[in-house]
Amino acid sequence: MLRKIAATVMLATLAACDAPPSPAADADAEPSPATQPQAAPPSQAVPRAADTDRHQSIVFVGTSLTAGYGIGAEYAYPAVIQAKIDSAGLPFRVVNAGISGETSAGGLARIDWTLQRKVDVLVLELGANDMLRGLSVEQLKHNLRRIIDRTREKYADAEIVILGMEAAPNLGPAYVAAFRSVYRDLAEEYDAAYVPFFLEGVATVPELNQEDGIHPTAEGQRIIAETVWKRLEPVLRKRVRERA
């Protein structure tokens, strides 16, 4: 029940608060420079050349929820996860490639640009804006699958972490079930780490969201980081062991 209420309240206005995504009529087309993500702030910057031999890269591809809408990327959950990584002494650097208003088609259109940097772990947080813009569940699944395929084509040993979302229940039980299954099915298909609803415990909680009631505060982002970290940390530690 919590997930249904959270999805209804949050997803009903998420698109209105996000900037519109770049056009992506042909999701498989090479993105133009104008559609490429802006450089991340220093805390989320691409690893320096001097770091590449010692650190692996975790790239977060997502929406305003990942970008840190309203509070800044330095307070978004990827930055909080970087602090956890540093505290644990793990050799990873976070790259926040979240974009407000992003759809799965936009993520796919930009993926080749994103993959110019080394990707050791790809964290996918896409789908809410697809649903709000009336895009089909089948197209969402296709786009996410192509993002994963292109990542694995370039970096065969890349780990995948899928952050699930919930569809608004007023779209009907069939749509809700199909939407939810996209993330679960892809996680099984690609043997990916999976978070069923990464806003669990944050969505619809007034004190954990900004005035719009949708985008998390810094404290809400810290809770999201804890939720994601439970699935991400084992992936990172396994990767370290395999390369020891």
Backbone as CSV, one residue per row, in Angstrom:
resi,resn,N_x,N_y,N_z,CA_x,CA_y,CA_z,C_x,C_y,C_z
1,MET,0.820,-1.209,0.000,0.000,0.000,0.000,0.854,1.260,0.000
2,LEU,1.946,1.276,0.793,2.829,2.438,0.824,3.363,2.750,-0.562
3,ARG,3.771,1.702,-1.297,4.314,1.953,-2.622,3.278,2.576,-3.541
4,LYS,2.026,2.118,-3.454,0.979,2.655,-4.319,0.712,4.117,-3.999
5,ILE,0.613,4.449,-2.720,0.381,5.840,-2.326,1.553,6.703,-2.752
6,ALA,2.771,6.214,-2.510,3.966,6.978,-2.860,4.014,7.244,-4.347
7,ALA,3.733,6.229,-5.129,3.783,6.386,-6.582,2.753,7.401,-7.051
8,THR,1.553,7.355,-6.484,0.498,8.272,-6.905,0.886,9.714,-6.651
9,VAL,1.340,10.007,-5.441,1.645,11.376,-5.059,2.867,11.896,-5.789
10,MET,3.929,11.106,-5.811,5.165,11.582,-6.396,5.112,11.649,-7.903
11,LEU,4.667,10.579,-8.549,4.724,10.498,-9.989,3.697,11.386,-10.660
12,ALA,2.653,11.790,-9.952,1.625,12.629,-10.558,2.157,13.982,-10.998
13,THR,3.263,14.455,-10.362,3.776,15.775,-10.704,5.271,15.812,-10.964
14,LEU,5.914,14.690,-11.042,7.366,14.659,-11.226,7.775,15.351,-12.512
15,ALA,7.087,15.078,-13.603,7.459,15.657,-14.888,7.312,17.165,-14.876
16,ALA,6.291,17.673,-14.207,6.062,19.111,-14.188,7.178,19.857,-13.484
17,CYS,7.841,19.192,-12.546,8.919,19.839,-11.794,10.261,19.678,-12.473
18,ASP,10.365,18.731,-13.407,11.608,18.511,-14.120,11.674,19.384,-15.358
19,ALA,12.892,19.691,-15.766,13.070,20.318,-17.066,12.735,19.301,-18.139
20,PRO,12.192,19.746,-19.306,11.845,18.779,-20.337,13.075,18.110,-20.880
21,PRO,12.980,16.826,-21.247,14.136,16.113,-21.756,14.492,16.559,-23.154
22,SER,15.720,16.310,-23.561,16.130,16.596,-24.919,15.367,15.711,-25.872
23,PRO,15.059,16.198,-27.096,14.336,15.375,-28.049,15.106,14.100,-28.327
24,ALA,14.374,12.987,-28.437,15.011,11.701,-28.716,14.042,10.841,-29.509
25,ALA,13.621,11.354,-30.682,12.680,10.605,-31.504,13.277,9.285,-31.922
26,ASP,14.580,9.305,-32.232,15.277,8.074,-32.573,16.223,7.768,-31.433
27,ALA,15.810,6.903,-30.537,16.592,6.658,-29.322,17.937,6.043,-29.623
28,ASP,18.082,5.398,-30.773,19.349,4.772,-31.107,20.296,5.713,-31.839
29,ALA,19.876,6.944,-32.100,20.718,7.874,-32.837,21.803,8.436,-31.938
30,GLU,22.903,8.851,-32.554,24.005,9.466,-31.817,23.558,10.824,-31.319
31,PRO,23.673,11.138,-30.032,23.230,12.436,-29.528,24.107,13.555,-30.035
32,SER,23.513,14.718,-30.275,24.287,15.881,-30.674,24.926,16.485,-29.445
33,PRO,25.977,17.328,-29.613,26.608,17.939,-28.447,25.615,18.701,-27.584
34,ALA,24.557,19.277,-28.192,23.599,20.063,-27.421,22.812,19.218,-26.437
35,THR,22.690,17.912,-26.700,21.919,17.052,-25.810,22.777,16.341,-24.796
36,GLN,24.077,16.559,-24.834,24.951,15.850,-23.926,24.858,16.429,-22.530
37,PRO,24.991,15.588,-21.484,24.898,16.078,-20.109,25.977,17.101,-19.806
38,GLN,25.664,18.054,-18.944,26.655,19.010,-18.508,27.636,18.342,-17.561
39,ALA,28.803,18.966,-17.442,29.809,18.415,-16.542,29.275,18.394,-15.123
40,ALA,29.640,17.351,-14.394,29.192,17.225,-13.016,30.006,18.148,-12.121
41,PRO,29.465,18.524,-10.957,30.224,19.336,-10.011,31.433,18.560,-9.495
42,PRO,32.396,19.234,-8.856,33.630,18.565,-8.444,33.435,17.291,-7.648
43,SER,32.418,17.243,-6.773,32.235,16.060,-5.941,31.814,14.847,-6.744
44,GLN,31.299,15.072,-7.984,30.825,13.985,-8.812,31.635,13.871,-10.099
45,ALA,32.782,14.500,-10.136,33.524,14.616,-11.383,34.018,13.278,-11.907
46,VAL,34.282,13.259,-13.216,34.874,12.082,-13.827,36.227,11.827,-13.181
47,PRO,36.579,10.579,-12.882,37.870,10.298,-12.258,39.025,10.860,-13.067
48,ARG,39.983,11.446,-12.383,41.166,11.970,-13.051,42.013,10.826,-13.586
49,ALA,42.840,11.153,-14.587,43.683,10.128,-15.206,44.551,9.431,-14.171
50,ALA,45.011,10.196,-13.195,45.880,9.615,-12.165,45.152,8.597,-11.304
51,ASP,43.792,8.693,-11.288,43.015,7.788,-10.452,42.637,6.491,-11.160
52,THR,42.727,6.488,-12.487,42.111,5.397,-13.233,42.736,4.041,-12.946
53,ASP,44.008,3.983,-12.618,44.639,2.702,-12.326,44.242,2.179,-10.949
54,ARG,43.847,3.076,-10.061,43.539,2.681,-8.689,42.043,2.616,-8.411
55,HIS,41.261,3.373,-9.153,39.842,3.470,-8.868,38.983,3.015,-10.035
56,GLN,37.919,2.320,-9.701,36.927,1.963,-10.693,35.799,2.994,-10.660
57,SER,35.028,3.050,-11.735,34.032,4.087,-11.898,32.619,3.529,-11.753
58,ILE,31.786,4.227,-10.949,30.371,3.905,-10.807,29.594,5.052,-11.432
59,VAL,28.869,4.778,-12.507,28.139,5.812,-13.229,26.642,5.674,-12.936
60,PHE,26.048,6.747,-12.409,24.625,6.789,-12.107,23.913,7.502,-13.249
61,VAL,23.062,6.787,-13.976,22.261,7.362,-15.059,20.831,7.465,-14.561
62,GLY,20.279,8.681,-14.513,18.948,8.805,-13.939,18.280,10.137,-14.203
63,THR,17.252,10.412,-13.415,16.408,11.585,-13.554,16.808,12.651,-12.536
64,SER,15.875,13.595,-12.293,16.116,14.647,-11.302,16.356,14.077,-9.915
65,LEU,15.818,12.898,-9.649,15.994,12.265,-8.342,17.455,11.898,-8.109
66,THR,18.159,11.575,-9.183,19.588,11.279,-9.111,20.408,12.553,-9.216
67,ALA,19.940,13.495,-10.043,20.694,14.733,-10.271,20.750,15.623,-9.037
68,GLY,19.778,15.441,-8.108,19.752,16.283,-6.919,18.977,17.568,-7.135
69,TYR,17.868,17.472,-7.878,17.028,18.629,-8.168,16.685,19.403,-6.894
70,GLY,16.930,20.716,-6.926,16.540,21.584,-5.825,17.537,21.685,-4.692
71,ILE,18.491,20.769,-4.622,19.461,20.815,-3.520,20.906,20.760,-4.016
72,GLY,21.112,20.307,-5.254,22.450,20.216,-5.798,23.011,18.805,-5.736
73,ALA,23.810,18.470,-6.726,24.362,17.116,-6.830,25.221,16.732,-5.638
74,GLU,25.797,17.728,-4.966,26.661,17.416,-3.827,25.879,16.840,-2.651
75,TYR,24.542,16.980,-2.660,23.706,16.410,-1.609,22.868,15.233,-2.099
76,ALA,22.971,14.906,-3.373,22.191,13.797,-3.931,22.764,12.458,-3.478
77,TYR,21.951,11.421,-3.587,22.371,10.124,-3.046,23.660,9.581,-3.656
78,PRO,23.999,9.852,-4.943,25.299,9.367,-5.423,26.475,9.955,-4.641
79,ALA,26.375,11.242,-4.265,27.444,11.859,-3.483,27.519,11.258,-2.083
80,VAL,26.357,10.960,-1.503,26.341,10.311,-0.191,26.980,8.927,-0.286
81,ILE,26.706,8.235,-1.357,27.304,6.912,-1.562,28.820,7.036,-1.737
82,GLN,29.283,8.096,-2.406,30.726,8.292,-2.519,31.370,8.420,-1.136
83,ALA,30.695,9.130,-0.238,31.225,9.265,1.121,31.273,7.907,1.812
84,LYS,30.288,7.080,1.596,30.285,5.734,2.172,31.425,4.903,1.592
85,ILE,31.641,5.039,0.300,32.730,4.318,-0.353,34.072,4.735,0.237
86,ASP,34.253,6.029,0.397,35.510,6.538,0.958,35.712,6.051,2.385
87,SER,34.641,6.059,3.174,34.739,5.597,4.560,35.099,4.121,4.634
88,ALA,34.599,3.353,3.667,34.881,1.916,3.627,36.230,1.598,3.004
89,GLY,36.891,2.612,2.469,38.195,2.398,1.853,38.125,1.610,0.555
90,LEU,37.016,1.706,-0.158,36.853,0.976,-1.417,37.334,1.824,-2.596
91,PRO,37.969,1.204,-3.593,38.591,1.962,-4.689,37.620,2.283,-5.826
92,PHE,36.628,3.118,-5.548,35.632,3.472,-6.562,35.402,4.972,-6.565
93,ARG,35.089,5.513,-7.745,34.725,6.910,-7.900,33.339,6.990,-8.539
94,VAL,32.485,7.818,-7.963,31.115,7.998,-8.438,31.060,9.090,-9.496
95,VAL,30.272,8.848,-10.541,29.989,9.844,-11.571,28.473,10.007,-11.632
96,ASN,27.980,11.211,-11.358,26.544,11.470,-11.391,26.167,11.974,-12.772
97,ALA,25.503,11.111,-13.566,25.040,11.479,-14.903,23.527,11.658,-14.925
98,GLY,22.936,11.993,-13.776,21.501,12.233,-13.715,21.132,13.543,-14.381
99,ILE,19.974,13.565,-15.047,19.490,14.750,-15.754,18.009,14.932,-15.450
100,SER,17.617,16.120,-15.026,16.214,16.381,-14.750,15.375,16.208,-16.017
101,GLY,14.247,15.517,-15.879,13.360,15.275,-17.000,13.761,14.116,-17.886
102,GLU,14.800,13.398,-17.527,15.307,12.335,-18.394,14.309,11.197,-18.548
103,THR,14.189,10.682,-19.763,13.426,9.479,-20.068,14.395,8.364,-20.428
104,SER,13.868,7.166,-20.565,14.737,6.060,-20.988,15.254,6.294,-22.407
105,ALA,14.435,6.928,-23.263,14.882,7.236,-24.617,16.032,8.235,-24.596
106,GLY,15.923,9.243,-23.720,17.018,10.200,-23.587,18.279,9.543,-23.062
107,GLY,18.114,8.648,-22.088,19.274,7.931,-21.567,19.942,7.094,-22.633
108,LEU,19.141,6.457,-23.475,19.692,5.655,-24.558,20.380,6.528,-25.600
109,ALA,19.761,7.661,-25.925,20.363,8.571,-26.903,21.717,9.088,-26.446
110,ARG,21.906,9.194,-25.114,23.158,9.722,-24.571,24.149,8.645,-24.156
111,ILE,23.785,7.376,-24.236,24.623,6.360,-23.608,26.004,6.262,-24.239
112,ASP,26.112,6.421,-25.549,27.435,6.330,-26.165,28.341,7.447,-25.671
113,TRP,27.764,8.632,-25.475,28.546,9.732,-24.906,28.954,9.402,-23.474
114,THR,28.017,8.871,-22.710,28.301,8.506,-21.316,29.405,7.469,-21.243
115,LEU,29.414,6.535,-22.181,30.381,5.439,-22.165,31.765,5.850,-22.628
116,GLN,31.950,7.110,-22.964,33.300,7.578,-23.290,34.204,7.475,-22.063
117,ARG,33.596,7.591,-20.873,34.362,7.342,-19.654,34.209,5.857,-19.309
118,LYS,35.192,5.292,-18.644,35.139,3.890,-18.255,33.981,3.674,-17.286
119,VAL,33.208,2.630,-17.525,32.097,2.274,-16.645,32.345,0.879,-16.093
120,ASP,32.619,0.813,-14.802,32.786,-0.472,-14.133,31.480,-0.939,-13.513
121,VAL,30.690,0.022,-13.022,29.374,-0.273,-12.450,28.396,0.765,-12.989
122,LEU,27.313,0.293,-13.600,26.278,1.191,-14.108,25.050,1.075,-13.214
123,VAL,24.609,2.216,-12.665,23.402,2.260,-11.843,22.318,2.974,-12.648
124,LEU,21.213,2.274,-12.933,20.142,2.799,-13.781,18.935,3.223,-12.940
125,GLU,18.555,4.491,-13.055,17.360,5.021,-12.390,16.558,5.776,-13.447
126,LEU,15.769,5.072,-14.229,14.976,5.666,-15.307,13.596,5.009,-15.356
127,GLY,12.617,5.763,-15.862,11.303,5.168,-16.061,10.135,6.029,-15.628
128,ALA,10.295,6.818,-14.566,9.169,7.614,-14.067,8.659,8.587,-15.119
129,ASN,9.577,9.251,-15.803,9.157,10.227,-16.805,8.586,9.558,-18.052
130,ASP,9.017,8.343,-18.347,8.396,7.591,-19.449,6.907,7.406,-19.176
131,MET,6.595,6.963,-17.976,5.211,6.711,-17.611,4.385,7.996,-17.675
132,LEU,4.950,9.090,-17.170,4.219,10.351,-17.156,3.995,10.924,-18.542
133,ARG,4.861,10.568,-19.475,4.725,11.065,-20.847,3.967,10.087,-21.741
134,GLY,3.407,9.060,-21.131,2.570,8.146,-21.889,3.319,7.185,-22.776
135,LEU,4.604,6.984,-22.503,5.379,6.046,-23.307,5.071,4.620,-22.868
136,SER,5.170,3.701,-23.787,4.758,2.335,-23.502,5.749,1.617,-22.599
137,VAL,5.232,0.676,-21.847,6.081,-0.171,-21.014,7.048,-0.953,-21.881
138,GLU,6.581,-1.408,-23.034,7.448,-2.169,-23.945,8.622,-1.322,-24.417
139,GLN,8.376,-0.039,-24.719,9.459,0.833,-25.159,10.432,1.113,-24.019
140,LEU,9.907,1.289,-22.812,10.772,1.463,-21.642,11.710,0.275,-21.505
141,LYS,11.162,-0.915,-21.599,11.982,-2.114,-21.454,13.021,-2.207,-22.555
142,HIS,12.599,-1.898,-23.781,13.539,-1.916,-24.907,14.687,-0.942,-24.670
143,ASN,14.368,0.290,-24.249,15.405,1.304,-24.063,16.378,0.926,-22.952
144,LEU,15.847,0.444,-21.834,16.728,0.041,-20.736,17.604,-1.136,-21.148
145,ARG,17.024,-2.064,-21.887,17.803,-3.210,-22.363,18.938,-2.755,-23.286
146,ARG,18.648,-1.802,-24.170,19.681,-1.314,-25.084,20.778,-0.569,-24.325
147,ILE,20.400,0.180,-23.282,21.418,0.853,-22.468,22.348,-0.176,-21.836
148,ILE,21.779,-1.222,-21.279,22.596,-2.276,-20.662,23.444,-2.986,-21.716
149,ASP,22.842,-3.308,-22.850,23.582,-4.008,-23.910,24.760,-3.187,-24.395
150,ARG,24.537,-1.911,-24.625,25.630,-1.063,-25.119,26.739,-0.944,-24.081
151,THR,26.343,-0.882,-22.826,27.359,-0.830,-21.767,28.184,-2.100,-21.754
152,ARG,27.525,-3.242,-21.820,28.233,-4.522,-21.791,29.020,-4.763,-23.080
153,GLU,28.559,-4.213,-24.204,29.298,-4.352,-25.453,30.654,-3.648,-25.356
154,LYS,30.667,-2.507,-24.690,31.917,-1.754,-24.569,32.743,-2.199,-23.370
155,TYR,32.065,-2.527,-22.258,32.752,-2.948,-21.035,32.112,-4.261,-20.581
156,ALA,32.651,-5.337,-21.082,32.008,-6.649,-20.926,31.816,-7.054,-19.470
157,ASP,32.696,-6.603,-18.590,32.601,-7.024,-17.191,31.880,-6.005,-16.314
158,ALA,31.217,-5.029,-16.927,30.514,-4.009,-16.143,29.390,-4.635,-15.329
159,GLU,29.289,-4.225,-14.071,28.185,-4.652,-13.216,27.006,-3.705,-13.430
160,ILE,25.797,-4.238,-13.315,24.585,-3.446,-13.501,23.775,-3.447,-12.211
161,VAL,23.315,-2.264,-11.811,22.424,-2.114,-10.662,21.172,-1.396,-11.165
162,ILE,20.003,-2.003,-10.969,18.746,-1.451,-11.463,17.913,-0.940,-10.297
163,LEU,17.547,0.339,-10.357,16.717,0.953,-9.327,15.277,1.008,-9.835
164,GLY,14.406,0.239,-9.207,13.026,0.142,-9.643,12.175,1.311,-9.191
165,MET,11.125,1.574,-9.961,10.128,2.581,-9.626,8.754,1.928,-9.596
166,GLU,7.757,2.692,-9.181,6.370,2.229,-9.149,5.512,3.123,-10.024
167,ALA,4.580,2.527,-10.765,3.643,3.296,-11.582,2.445,3.729,-10.753
168,ALA,1.860,4.854,-11.127,0.675,5.347,-10.425,-0.468,4.356,-10.579
169,PRO,-1.118,3.971,-9.490,-2.166,2.952,-9.552,-3.382,3.354,-10.368
170,ASN,-3.602,4.662,-10.580,-4.755,5.068,-11.381,-4.597,4.690,-12.855
171,LEU,-3.426,4.216,-13.246,-3.226,3.734,-14.609,-3.758,2.322,-14.785
172,GLY,-4.162,1.709,-13.695,-4.752,0.386,-13.784,-3.799,-0.702,-13.345
173,PRO,-4.339,-1.779,-12.770,-3.491,-2.846,-12.247,-2.624,-3.527,-13.297
174,ALA,-3.137,-3.627,-14.534,-2.347,-4.280,-15.582,-1.096,-3.463,-15.894
175,TYR,-1.261,-2.140,-16.008,-0.115,-1.289,-16.299,0.868,-1.291,-15.135
176,VAL,0.344,-1.177,-13.921,1.204,-1.161,-12.737,2.054,-2.433,-12.677
177,ALA,1.419,-3.571,-12.908,2.149,-4.841,-12.849,3.179,-4.925,-13.962
178,ALA,2.813,-4.484,-15.175,3.745,-4.541,-16.302,4.928,-3.606,-16.073
179,PHE,4.640,-2.413,-15.537,5.699,-1.435,-15.269,6.688,-1.993,-14.253
180,ARG,6.161,-2.544,-13.169,7.020,-3.098,-12.125,7.865,-4.255,-12.663
181,SER,7.265,-5.063,-13.530,7.974,-6.252,-14.033,9.139,-5.893,-14.937
182,VAL,9.109,-4.701,-15.537,10.230,-4.290,-16.392,11.544,-4.387,-15.622
183,TYR,11.568,-3.819,-14.439,12.796,-3.774,-13.644,13.168,-5.165,-13.126
184,ARG,12.179,-5.864,-12.634,12.430,-7.206,-12.113,12.932,-8.144,-13.214
185,ASP,12.291,-8.082,-14.396,12.671,-8.963,-15.498,14.078,-8.669,-15.999
186,LEU,14.404,-7.386,-16.119,15.737,-7.024,-16.595,16.808,-7.412,-15.573
187,ALA,16.496,-7.260,-14.298,17.450,-7.668,-13.265,17.745,-9.158,-13.361
188,GLU,16.709,-9.958,-13.606,16.909,-11.402,-13.752,17.662,-11.723,-15.042
189,GLU,17.301,-11.033,-16.118,17.919,-11.287,-17.415,19.416,-11.004,-17.407
190,TYR,19.807,-9.946,-16.737,21.209,-9.522,-16.753,21.947,-9.841,-15.454
191,ASP,21.313,-10.598,-14.573,21.925,-10.940,-13.294,22.405,-9.672,-12.584
192,ALA,21.511,-8.695,-12.545,21.843,-7.389,-11.985,21.364,-7.274,-10.548
193,ALA,22.040,-6.452,-9.775,21.536,-6.097,-8.448,20.277,-5.261,-8.646
194,TYR,19.297,-5.413,-7.743,17.971,-4.842,-7.979,17.394,-4.255,-6.704
195,VAL,16.957,-2.992,-6.796,16.241,-2.330,-5.717,14.805,-2.138,-6.193
196,PRO,13.816,-2.845,-5.633,12.448,-2.794,-6.162,11.837,-1.393,-6.204
197,PHE,12.010,-0.597,-5.138,11.476,0.771,-5.105,12.463,1.624,-4.329
198,PHE,13.284,2.363,-5.050,14.415,3.002,-4.375,14.001,4.231,-3.562
199,LEU,12.751,4.666,-3.669,12.260,5.766,-2.835,11.528,5.268,-1.595
200,GLU,11.629,3.998,-1.314,10.965,3.416,-0.140,11.376,4.171,1.119
201,GLY,10.362,4.571,1.910,10.632,5.284,3.152,10.830,6.774,2.991
202,VAL,10.805,7.268,1.740,11.012,8.700,1.481,9.795,9.314,0.789
203,ALA,9.291,8.668,-0.249,8.139,9.193,-0.978,6.952,9.372,-0.022
204,THR,6.281,10.504,-0.135,5.092,10.903,0.636,5.382,11.301,2.080
205,VAL,6.639,11.281,2.486,6.975,11.719,3.857,7.325,13.205,3.784
206,PRO,6.457,14.094,4.275,6.640,15.542,4.060,8.007,16.063,4.465
207,GLU,8.479,15.663,5.628,9.747,16.216,6.117,10.960,15.712,5.351
208,LEU,10.773,14.710,4.505,11.887,14.172,3.720,11.864,14.638,2.268
209,ASN,10.902,15.524,1.973,10.792,16.046,0.614,10.741,17.567,0.631
210,GLN,11.119,18.161,-0.493,11.101,19.603,-0.615,9.661,20.111,-0.695
211,GLU,9.487,21.409,-0.862,8.160,22.009,-0.851,7.260,21.446,-1.937
212,ASP,7.839,20.947,-3.036,7.006,20.373,-4.097,6.419,19.016,-3.695
213,GLY,6.892,18.475,-2.583,6.387,17.197,-2.107,6.861,16.000,-2.903
214,ILE,7.808,16.200,-3.780,8.231,15.162,-4.724,9.722,14.873,-4.623
215,HIS,10.501,15.937,-4.700,11.952,15.763,-4.745,12.525,15.742,-3.323
216,PRO,13.339,14.756,-3.012,13.834,14.591,-1.644,14.703,15.747,-1.164
217,THR,14.637,15.983,0.120,15.570,16.875,0.782,16.915,16.156,0.917
218,ALA,17.878,16.855,1.500,19.178,16.220,1.735,19.018,15.008,2.647
219,GLU,18.153,15.103,3.643,17.931,13.953,4.532,17.252,12.821,3.773
220,GLY,16.287,13.143,2.922,15.663,12.117,2.105,16.665,11.427,1.202
221,GLN,17.570,12.202,0.651,18.602,11.632,-0.210,19.517,10.686,0.581
222,ARG,19.763,11.009,1.848,20.594,10.123,2.665,19.894,8.785,2.899
223,ILE,18.576,8.823,3.046,17.831,7.572,3.216,17.856,6.759,1.920
224,ILE,17.693,7.440,0.798,17.800,6.750,-0.492,19.170,6.107,-0.620
225,ALA,20.199,6.822,-0.221,21.560,6.281,-0.299,21.686,5.000,0.518
226,GLU,21.069,4.968,1.696,21.105,3.759,2.524,20.422,2.599,1.803
227,THR,19.275,2.872,1.184,18.538,1.832,0.461,19.364,1.279,-0.687
228,VAL,19.967,2.170,-1.464,20.772,1.746,-2.615,22.052,1.054,-2.151
229,TRP,22.646,1.570,-1.090,23.909,1.034,-0.595,23.794,-0.432,-0.172
230,LYS,22.635,-0.814,0.352,22.450,-2.201,0.774,22.630,-3.176,-0.385
231,ARG,22.265,-2.756,-1.589,22.420,-3.607,-2.768,23.736,-3.357,-3.495
232,LEU,24.224,-2.122,-3.412,25.431,-1.758,-4.143,26.705,-2.226,-3.442
233,GLU,26.757,-2.098,-2.123,27.989,-2.453,-1.409,28.449,-3.883,-1.687
234,PRO,27.560,-4.896,-1.651,28.023,-6.254,-1.961,28.598,-6.378,-3.369
235,VAL,28.045,-5.618,-4.313,28.565,-5.629,-5.683,29.996,-5.098,-5.706
236,LEU,30.229,-4.021,-4.996,31.560,-3.418,-4.981,32.575,-4.317,-4.275
237,ARG,32.193,-4.892,-3.145,33.123,-5.742,-2.404,33.449,-7.011,-3.205
238,LYS,32.470,-7.555,-3.884,32.715,-8.720,-4.743,33.684,-8.361,-5.864
239,ARG,33.501,-7.180,-6.437,34.382,-6.753,-7.524,35.823,-6.572,-7.030
240,VAL,35.972,-6.040,-5.839,37.301,-5.889,-5.262,37.953,-7.249,-5.024
241,ARG,37.184,-8.206,-4.455,37.732,-9.546,-4.205,38.182,-10.228,-5.490
242,GLU,37.401,-10.075,-6.533,37.719,-10.733,-7.802,38.960,-10.150,-8.464
243,ARG,39.326,-8.936,-8.076,40.487,-8.292,-8.672,41.679,-8.243,-7.731
244,ALA,41.551,-8.910,-6.602,42.656,-8.913,-5.612,43.807,-9.775,-6.109
